[in-house]
């Protein structure tokens, strides 16, 4: 039998497409699971920025006398109405700086805003 090679049976590729499909789906699920909390945090950051702006404007209105009440109290009311918590409020004459925060996906997300009359 010199010169004759033994024939090996070819390996079948049956089922390879199923394995590939499962791998692609698993990769998509893992990617989505990793990006979902990031999306929630970014959405909370935008919401916190809007709440900080509104709270600062309300506090500035109180500081110049457009609405009644202490500026930081007004800022706290507006922050609460926007489902955030007032973390800091600093009044410098008629200019008010506030910091608000909200918890999203286990992270404390905050934003700061300053409001007051336009410079002359």
Backbone as a printed PyTorch tensor [residue, N CA C, xyz], in Angstrom:
tensor([[[  0.8020,  -1.1690,   0.0000],
         [  0.0000,   0.0000,   0.0000],
         [  0.8480,   1.2360,   0.0000]],

        [[  1.9310,   1.0640,  -0.5140],
         [  2.8110,   2.2020,  -0.6260],
         [  2.1920,   3.2130,  -1.5650]],

        [[  2.2430,   4.4600,  -1.1610],
         [  1.7480,   5.5380,  -2.0010],
         [  0.2590,   5.8020,  -1.8290]],

        [[ -0.4350,   4.9780,  -1.1060],
         [ -1.8610,   5.2520,  -0.9320],
         [ -2.0630,   5.9280,   0.4310]],

        [[ -2.8820,   6.9160,   0.4100],
         [ -3.1770,   7.6400,   1.6510],
         [ -4.5260,   7.1760,   2.1820]],

        [[ -4.5880,   7.1520,   3.4750],
         [ -5.8740,   6.7750,   4.0430],
         [ -6.7890,   7.9810,   4.0060]],

        [[ -7.9650,   7.7560,   3.6110],
         [ -8.9350,   8.8460,   3.5130],
         [ -9.5400,   9.1130,   4.8820]],

        [[ -9.4920,  10.3600,   5.2780],
         [-10.1070,  10.7710,   6.5360],
         [-11.4780,  11.3590,   6.2200]],

        [[-12.4010,  11.0610,   7.0440],
         [-13.7120,  11.6640,   6.7860],
         [-13.6480,  13.1750,   7.0590]],

        [[-14.2710,  13.9400,   6.1890],
         [-14.2850,  15.3990,   6.3460],
         [-15.1430,  15.7680,   7.5530]],

        [[-14.7170,  16.7920,   8.2960],
         [-15.5060,  17.2460,   9.4390],
         [-16.7180,  18.0070,   8.9160]],

        [[-17.8010,  17.7790,   9.5220],
         [-19.0300,  18.4410,   9.1110],
         [-19.1060,  19.8240,   9.7510]],

        [[-19.6160,  20.7740,   9.0070],
         [-19.8010,  22.1250,   9.5340],
         [-21.2640,  22.3740,   9.8680]],

        [[-21.9980,  21.3120,   9.9590],
         [-23.4040,  21.4420,  10.3000],
         [-23.5440,  22.0100,  11.7110]],

        [[-24.4100,  22.9860,  11.8820],
         [-24.6330,  23.5920,  13.1850],
         [-23.7430,  24.7900,  13.4640]],

        [[-22.7800,  25.0760,  12.5910],
         [-21.8840,  26.2140,  12.8150],
         [-22.6500,  27.5370,  12.7650]],

        [[-23.6520,  27.6150,  11.9000],
         [-24.4600,  28.8350,  11.8040],
         [-25.2380,  29.0870,  13.0820]],

        [[-25.7270,  28.0520,  13.6980],
         [-26.4710,  28.1950,  14.9580],
         [-25.5620,  28.7090,  16.0700]],

        [[-24.3560,  28.1580,  16.1180],
         [-23.3920,  28.6050,  17.1250],
         [-23.0660,  30.0790,  16.9080]],

        [[-22.8710,  30.4670,  15.6560],
         [-22.5630,  31.8660,  15.3390],
         [-23.7340,  32.7700,  15.7200]],

        [[-24.9550,  32.3570,  15.4480],
         [-26.1290,  33.1630,  15.7910],
         [-26.2350,  33.3460,  17.3010]],

        [[-26.0010,  32.2830,  18.0480],
         [-26.0540,  32.3800,  19.5090],
         [-24.9670,  33.3300,  20.0150]],

        [[-23.7860,  33.2630,  19.4210],
         [-22.6870,  34.1460,  19.8340],
         [-23.0110,  35.6040,  19.5410]],

        [[-23.5880,  35.8800,  18.3910],
         [-23.9400,  37.2580,  18.0270],
         [-25.0300,  37.7870,  18.9600]],

        [[-26.0340,  36.9750,  19.2360],
         [-27.1130,  37.4050,  20.1350],
         [-26.5780,  37.6330,  21.5440]],

        [[-25.7160,  36.7470,  22.0080],
         [-25.1270,  36.9240,  23.3390],
         [-24.2950,  38.2090,  23.4020]],

        [[-23.5580,  38.4890,  22.3460],
         [-22.7730,  39.7320,  22.2990],
         [-23.6600,  40.9590,  22.3330]],

        [[-24.7820,  40.9070,  21.6270],
         [-25.7190,  42.0360,  21.6240],
         [-26.3320,  42.2330,  23.0010]],

        [[-26.6870,  41.1500,  23.6720],
         [-27.2810,  41.2450,  25.0060],
         [-26.2780,  41.8280,  26.0050]],

        [[-25.0400,  41.3830,  25.9450],
         [-24.0100,  41.8970,  26.8490],
         [-23.7690,  43.3830,  26.5890]],

        [[-23.7180,  43.7710,  25.3200],
         [-23.5160,  45.1830,  24.9750],
         [-24.6700,  46.0340,  25.4900]],

        [[-25.8960,  45.5710,  25.2830],
         [-27.0610,  46.3140,  25.7610],
         [-27.0470,  46.4270,  27.2790]],

        [[-26.7160,  45.3350,  27.9550],
         [-26.6800,  45.3540,  29.4190],
         [-25.6350,  46.3260,  29.9440]],

        [[-24.5470,  46.4980,  29.2040],
         [-23.5010,  47.4340,  29.6270],
         [-23.8950,  48.8800,  29.3460]],

        [[-24.6410,  49.1100,  28.2650],
         [-24.9780,  50.4740,  27.8720],
         [-26.2460,  51.0060,  28.5380]],

        [[-27.1080,  50.1450,  29.0210],
         [-28.3610,  50.5950,  29.6280],
         [-28.1260,  51.5100,  30.8310]],

        [[-27.2690,  51.1600,  31.7930],
         [-27.0380,  52.0800,  32.9100],
         [-26.4240,  53.4050,  32.4580]],

        [[-25.5620,  53.3570,  31.4720],
         [-24.9580,  54.5880,  30.9660],
         [-26.0240,  55.4960,  30.3870]],

        [[-26.9570,  54.9220,  29.6660],
         [-28.0560,  55.7000,  29.1010],
         [-28.8960,  56.3450,  30.2040]],

        [[-29.1800,  55.5930,  31.2590],
         [-29.9520,  56.1500,  32.3760],
         [-29.2180,  57.2950,  33.0550]],

        [[-27.9170,  57.1590,  33.2230],
         [-27.1280,  58.2110,  33.8710],
         [-27.0880,  59.4620,  32.9920]],

        [[-26.9240,  59.2980,  31.6950],
         [-26.8970,  60.4610,  30.8000],
         [-28.2470,  61.1620,  30.7700]],

        [[-29.3220,  60.3920,  30.7910],
         [-30.6530,  60.9770,  30.8270],
         [-30.8570,  61.7430,  32.1350]],

        [[-30.3810,  61.1930,  33.2370],
         [-30.4900,  61.8680,  34.5280],
         [-29.6660,  63.1410,  34.5580]],

        [[-28.5110,  63.1420,  33.8940],
         [-27.6600,  64.3360,  33.8400],
         [-28.3950,  65.4800,  33.1380]],

        [[-29.0700,  65.1700,  32.0550],
         [-29.8300,  66.1940,  31.3310],
         [-30.9820,  66.7050,  32.1880]],

        [[-31.6840,  65.7930,  32.8580],
         [-32.7910,  66.1960,  33.7280],
         [-32.2920,  67.0410,  34.8970]],

        [[-31.1550,  66.6730,  35.4630],
         [-30.5930,  67.4420,  36.5820],
         [-30.1790,  68.8380,  36.1280]],

        [[-29.6440,  68.9480,  34.9280],
         [-29.2490,  70.2720,  34.4070],
         [-30.4680,  71.1720,  34.2510]],

        [[-31.5550,  70.6220,  33.7400],
         [-32.7870,  71.4120,  33.6040],
         [-33.3460,  71.8150,  34.9480]],

        [[-33.3080,  70.8940,  35.9010],
         [-33.8000,  71.2070,  37.2430],
         [-32.9370,  72.2660,  37.9180]],

        [[-31.6260,  72.1890,  37.7160],
         [-30.7280,  73.1930,  38.2980],
         [-30.9910,  74.5670,  37.6940]],

        [[-31.1880,  74.6190,  36.3890],
         [-31.4970,  75.8940,  35.7410],
         [-32.7840,  76.4980,  36.2950]],

        [[-33.8270,  75.6690,  36.3950],
         [-35.1160,  76.1670,  36.8950],
         [-34.9990,  76.6210,  38.3510]],

        [[-34.2910,  75.8670,  39.1680],
         [-34.1310,  76.2300,  40.5800],
         [-33.3440,  77.5300,  40.7170]],

        [[-32.2970,  77.6850,  39.9160],
         [-31.4980,  78.9080,  39.9780],
         [-32.3220,  80.1190,  39.5400]],

        [[-33.1150,  79.9540,  38.5020],
         [-33.9540,  81.0680,  38.0420],
         [-34.9900,  81.4540,  39.0910]],

        [[-35.6040,  80.4710,  39.7280],
         [-36.5840,  80.7730,  40.7770],
         [-35.9160,  81.4770,  41.9540]],

        [[-34.7310,  81.0080,  42.3190],
         [-34.0140,  81.6410,  43.4280],
         [-33.6040,  83.0640,  43.0730]],

        [[-33.1780,  83.2890,  41.8490],
         [-32.7940,  84.6380,  41.4200],
         [-34.0090,  85.5570,  41.4070]],

        [[-35.1650,  85.0230,  40.9870],
         [-36.3900,  85.8280,  41.0320],
         [-36.7140,  86.2390,  42.4590]],

        [[-36.5170,  85.3520,  43.3990],
         [-36.7550,  85.6880,  44.8080],
         [-35.7100,  86.6770,  45.3120]],

        [[-34.4730,  86.5520,  44.8390],
         [-33.4090,  87.4500,  45.2910],
         [-33.6440,  88.8850,  44.8360]],

        [[-34.2200,  89.0670,  43.6630],
         [-34.4710,  90.4380,  43.1860],
         [-35.8550,  90.9320,  43.5800]],

        [[-36.6750,  90.0720,  44.1800],
         [-37.9740,  90.4990,  44.6770],
         [-39.1340,  90.2770,  43.7290]],

        [[-38.9320,  89.5560,  42.6450],
         [-40.0270,  89.2900,  41.7040],
         [-41.0430,  88.3480,  42.3380]],

        [[-40.5530,  87.3770,  43.0970],
         [-41.4430,  86.4940,  43.8490],
         [-41.0440,  86.5770,  45.3180]],

        [[-41.9880,  86.2630,  46.1890],
         [-41.7430,  86.3750,  47.6320],
         [-41.0410,  85.1340,  48.1660]],

        [[-40.2960,  85.3410,  49.2310],
         [-39.6740,  84.2300,  49.9280],
         [-38.1650,  84.2290,  49.8170]],

        [[-37.5250,  83.4440,  50.6620],
         [-36.0670,  83.3310,  50.6150],
         [-35.6270,  82.5990,  49.3430]],

        [[-34.5550,  83.0530,  48.7130],
         [-34.1140,  82.4520,  47.4490],
         [-33.8360,  80.9490,  47.5370]],

        [[-33.1430,  80.5230,  48.5690],
         [-32.7850,  79.1030,  48.6630],
         [-34.0080,  78.2280,  48.9450]],

        [[-34.9830,  78.7790,  49.6430],
         [-36.2180,  78.0330,  49.8680],
         [-36.9540,  77.8250,  48.5530]],

        [[-37.0030,  78.8600,  47.7260],
         [-37.6460,  78.7530,  46.4030],
         [-36.8950,  77.7480,  45.5320]],

        [[-35.5800,  77.7750,  45.5970],
         [-34.7740,  76.8340,  44.8130],
         [-35.0660,  75.4000,  45.2390]],

        [[-35.2090,  75.1820,  46.5390],
         [-35.5190,  73.8510,  47.0540],
         [-36.8780,  73.3520,  46.5910]],

        [[-37.8610,  74.2560,  46.5640],
         [-39.2010,  73.8840,  46.1050],
         [-39.1810,  73.4780,  44.6340]],

        [[-38.4780,  74.2470,  43.8240],
         [-38.4090,  73.9430,  42.3930],
         [-37.6140,  72.6640,  42.1500]],

        [[-36.5440,  72.4630,  42.8980],
         [-35.7600,  71.2330,  42.7520],
         [-36.6060,  70.0130,  43.1120]],

        [[-37.3630,  70.1110,  44.1840],
         [-38.2310,  69.0060,  44.5910],
         [-39.3100,  68.7490,  43.5450]],

        [[-39.8730,  69.8070,  42.9860],
         [-40.8900,  69.6500,  41.9430],
         [-40.3210,  68.9570,  40.7040]],

        [[-39.0310,  69.0940,  40.4850],
         [-38.3650,  68.4500,  39.3460],
         [-37.7200,  67.1240,  39.7350]],

        [[-38.1080,  66.5880,  40.8830],
         [-37.6450,  65.2860,  41.3700],
         [-36.1320,  65.2100,  41.5460]],

        [[-35.5550,  66.3070,  42.0230],
         [-34.1330,  66.3430,  42.3770],
         [-34.0340,  66.8690,  43.8040]],

        [[-32.8370,  66.8210,  44.3460],
         [-32.5990,  67.3390,  45.6970],
         [-31.6330,  68.5020,  45.6190]],

        [[-31.9620,  69.5580,  46.3340],
         [-31.0760,  70.7140,  46.4010],
         [-29.9020,  70.3710,  47.3040]],

        [[-28.6900,  70.3970,  46.7690],
         [-27.4950,  70.0540,  47.5400],
         [-26.7850,  71.2980,  48.0630]],

        [[-26.8550,  72.4030,  47.3070],
         [-26.1800,  73.6350,  47.7310],
         [-26.8940,  74.8300,  47.1190]],

        [[-26.8710,  75.9250,  47.8450],
         [-27.4580,  77.1660,  47.3610],
         [-26.6230,  78.3130,  47.9210]],

        [[-26.1010,  79.1370,  47.0210],
         [-25.2710,  80.2600,  47.4430],
         [-25.8400,  81.5350,  46.8350]],

        [[-26.1450,  82.4900,  47.6870],
         [-26.6940,  83.7700,  47.2460],
         [-25.6090,  84.8230,  47.3990]],

        [[-25.3330,  85.5260,  46.3080],
         [-24.3480,  86.6120,  46.2940],
         [-25.0500,  87.8470,  45.7380]],

        [[-25.7020,  88.5740,  46.6210],
         [-26.4960,  89.7150,  46.1800],
         [-27.7380,  89.2170,  45.4560]],

        [[-27.7920,  89.4800,  44.1400],
         [-28.9300,  89.0070,  43.3500],
         [-28.5230,  87.8480,  42.4300]],

        [[-27.3150,  87.3700,  42.5730],
         [-26.8440,  86.2270,  41.7810],
         [-26.8830,  84.9890,  42.6700]],

        [[-27.5220,  83.9410,  42.1650],
         [-27.7090,  82.7180,  42.9450],
         [-27.1090,  81.5380,  42.1890]],

        [[-26.3420,  80.7120,  42.9020],
         [-25.7790,  79.4850,  42.3380],
         [-26.3430,  78.3190,  43.1290]],

        [[-26.9040,  77.3470,  42.4120],
         [-27.4770,  76.1720,  43.0660],
         [-26.8540,  74.9060,  42.4950]],

        [[-26.8550,  73.8820,  43.3090],
         [-26.4250,  72.5520,  42.8770],
         [-27.5140,  71.5740,  43.2740]],

        [[-27.9600,  70.7880,  42.2960],
         [-28.9730,  69.7710,  42.5480],
         [-28.3980,  68.4030,  42.1900]],

        [[-29.0190,  67.3530,  42.7200],
         [-28.5620,  65.9930,  42.4270],
         [-29.7570,  65.0550,  42.3680]],

        [[-29.5750,  63.9840,  41.6230],
         [-30.5660,  62.9170,  41.5060],
         [-29.7990,  61.6060,  41.4110]],

        [[-30.3970,  60.5290,  41.8960],
         [-29.7480,  59.2210,  41.8320],
         [-30.3090,  58.4470,  40.6530]],

        [[-29.4100,  57.9260,  39.8210],
         [-29.8100,  57.1240,  38.6630],
         [-28.8600,  55.9470,  38.5240]],

        [[-29.4110,  54.7620,  38.4530],
         [-28.6350,  53.5310,  38.2860],
         [-27.5500,  53.4050,  39.3570]],

        [[-27.8510,  53.8840,  40.5600],
         [-26.9070,  53.7770,  41.6610],
         [-25.8520,  54.8620,  41.7090]],

        [[-25.9150,  55.8210,  40.7860],
         [-24.9530,  56.9180,  40.7470],
         [-25.6310,  58.2180,  41.1520]],

        [[-24.9110,  59.0600,  41.8880],
         [-25.4040,  60.3770,  42.2520],
         [-25.0130,  61.3410,  41.1360]],

        [[-26.0070,  61.8150,  40.3920],
         [-25.7670,  62.6790,  39.2360],
         [-26.1650,  64.0950,  39.6190]],

        [[-25.2590,  65.0390,  39.4590],
         [-25.5310,  66.4070,  39.8600],
         [-25.3320,  67.4090,  38.7450]],

        [[-25.8590,  68.6020,  38.9800],
         [-25.6920,  69.7060,  38.0320],
         [-25.6990,  71.0150,  38.8240]],

        [[-25.0040,  71.9930,  38.2940],
         [-24.9030,  73.3070,  38.9220],
         [-25.3850,  74.3620,  37.9280]],

        [[-26.0590,  75.3880,  38.4400],
         [-26.5150,  76.4890,  37.5880],
         [-26.4300,  77.7940,  38.3760]],

        [[-26.2060,  78.8670,  37.6540],
         [-26.1390,  80.2060,  38.2310],
         [-27.1080,  81.0910,  37.4840]],

        [[-27.8390,  81.9390,  38.2250],
         [-28.7870,  82.8540,  37.5990],
         [-28.7680,  84.1750,  38.3320]],

        [[-29.1250,  85.2000,  37.6080],
         [-29.2070,  86.5370,  38.1520],
         [-29.5420,  87.5010,  37.0330]],

        [[-29.6230,  88.7820,  37.3490],
         [-29.9320,  89.7520,  36.3040],
         [-28.7890,  89.8410,  35.2830]],

        [[-29.1550,  90.2400,  34.1040],
         [-28.1440,  90.3890,  33.0380],
         [-27.1980,  91.5050,  33.3840]],

        [[-25.9070,  91.3500,  33.0430],
         [-24.9580,  92.4310,  33.3110],
         [-25.2960,  93.6580,  32.4730]],

        [[-25.0720,  94.8110,  33.0460],
         [-25.3970,  96.0850,  32.3580],
         [-24.2630,  96.5080,  31.4670]]])
